[in-house]
Amino acid sequence: MRIENIRNAVGRLGWNGVVFSAGTSGDANYLLISAFITLLIAIASLIVVALEQMRERRRSLAVLSANGVPRSTLARALLWQTSIPVTVVVVVATVAGLALAAVLLTATGRPVDIDWATVALLGSAALGSVLLVTVLTLPALWQATSTTALREV
């Protein structure tokens, strides 16, 4: 039965009847919203991990800074510490997700049609989150590399 026939049959009920169909454009919106929420959770956890690393390495960062290592070098090291694992995870998750989607779509007899723009958008948002986390943890890095950090620990 087609969705239009169902809507016409339910339409006689007035406002009491509502018909939803699977595969509408609203599904894509829900997927994007859930991906965005997941990305926010991942960003929050990356910030917590980066701040915890700062706390654990406070003394060694202060010693490096006191011995003349520029703060910009330490900031780049922080960026690399965060970006390499996230890049590996994004690549593996993208390949696994696309492979799983292709298998499931093939198994159900549907055509494999991948929205590359969405894949690129979500992948670049995940990789851009690394830059955001690095920028948000820079104040903690500056505080950890101060000379007072040598005396506190």
Order of alpha helices (4+ residues) and beta strands (2+ residues): alpha-alpha-alpha-alpha-alpha-alpha
